[in-house]
Amino acid sequence: MISCKHRFLVARFLYFYFYRIDMSTSELNTTKKELVNWIESLKDDTLVGLLNSVKLSSEGKSGDWWDELTESDRVNILAGIRDFEQGGTMSSKDFWNGLANG
């Protein structure tokens, strides 16, 4: 099971990666260190595989990253898209407040 802190790290990484938002140098360095420490502690092969797919995709070494996802990952992503389309989302402020308050 992924802890709330680790979900936050993944969410932050994916947000900045996919939306290509520039982080400050200190934010970038902090995030890198946190991600390295977290990745080193992972025991979930599926999550490691997903992160590796993102890495390979960013290096142009893989085909369509969607094809490399597990069926479970695809189901979860499609469920998230469906939630978004049906208005099942929250504001950024509510998201960050929820993380800060555990």
Secondary structure, 3 states (H helix, E strand, C coil): CCCHHHHHHHHHHHHHHHHCCCCCHHHHHHHHHHHHHHHHHCCCHHHHHHHHHHHHHHCCCCCCHHHHCCHHHHHHHHHHHHHHHCCCCCCHHHHHHHHHCC
